[in-house]
Amino acid sequence: KKIARLAGEYCLLFLVARYAGLRKEEAASLHCGQVVKPDLKKTMLRLGVGDEYGSLTKTKDGTNKSRKTIIPSATMQLMHDYTRTTRYQKRLENFKALCKAKRESGEDAFFDSVDGVDENKEYLFISNSGIPFFLKLHELNNRWNEVRHTVGEILGQEVQGTIHNLRSTFAVAIFRALLRKVTADTALALVSDLLGHEDITTTMLYLKIAQNDPTGDEIYEDILDFVGVFDVLDELEDKLTHQERSA
């Protein structure tokens, strides 16, 4: 066994999945059109994912449903800074060259499949060979397993969980933070909306860990991480109220 460096793209993707509650498909298909230079005076901002925003998501019926979640401004800043690096620009060039080669060779399925590539987009996460990460999700799983094994080696204990569990971590932290502002039912509805769940019972499974009383340190850490969530709380509540009236 040996310790090897984890490429920055994977570090950033896992960070985005954790702090925006994204599925791996959603994080892997983000593009520069979804990245902005944030106002760091505001702790949080909204992030749209899904069909309306030109990225991929995953639902039970197979549709590419759109939704808005939240993301810390500091995390968005990391994404923005990455798109300005020579490393990213080189990968983007390789992506464009790959698309050109696919077109010239008549490999239209590369573009026309359900999860096909849009050659006009500047995907955020691209391999060195120009392949968007959402076409190689197995690689994400492999890198995540390396993270788990490394942590296990360092801590001397087995680490459970998949990339998808980062959504649960996001949900629990947001839920605990919201409980200081709103009722449990409202907090549950807001978290469910951020995660894009059609069935609130699914969200309850994500929050299973929250049934245990959190320690003071955990609450303090959650509030430090997500204090800015309250800045967008009114907007989310208004959305839910409008949906209830429409129903």
C-alpha positions, 0 to 999 in steps of 0.5 A: 500500500502507498499513499497517492495524491487525489486529483483536485477535481475529485476533491472539489467534486466531493466537496460540492456534493457534500455542501450542496447535497448533490447526487454524484450525477448532478455534481459530475455534470455541472458546467461553467454556466452554473458557476458564478463569482460569488459575493463572499459577504453573503454566506450562501447562494442558490444553485440550480441543477437539472434540465432547466439549468443544463445539467443532469439529475436522476429521478424515479421516473427517469426524467431530468427534473430541475430544482434549486439547492443551496451552496456556500459562497466559499465553495462556489468561489473554489469552483470559480477559481478552478475554471480560471486555472491552466489545468482546467483550460487544458482539460477543456481543450482536450474535451473540445478536441474529443468532441470534434473527433467523435463528430468526424468519426460519426459517433453520434451516440456520444451526443444523442444518448439520454445522458449524451454530451453537449459539445457546446457546454464547458463541463466543470469536471473533465478528465485529462483525456477530455471525458466528462466525469458524468460518463465515468461515474465508476471512476468517482466510486473508485476514488471515493473508495480510496478516500475511505481506505485512506481514512481507515488506515489513518484512523484505524477504523473502517469507514462506511458510506458511499458518495451518495451518503454525502447528501445525507450529511448535507441533509442532517446538517441543514435540518439541525440548523433549521430547527433553530429557526422553524418547526420540525415539519417546516424544516423537513419540508425545506430539506426535502425541497433542497434534495429534490425528493418527491416523497418526504419519507425518503428525506426522513430516511436521510435524516435517520441519524438526526433522531439521536440528540446531537452534541453541543459541538455538533450543533455548533459546527453545523451552525458555523457551516450553515449560518447563511442558510437563514438568508434564503429561508424566506425564499424557500418558505414562500416557494413551499407556500405557493406549491401548497396553494397550487396543489 
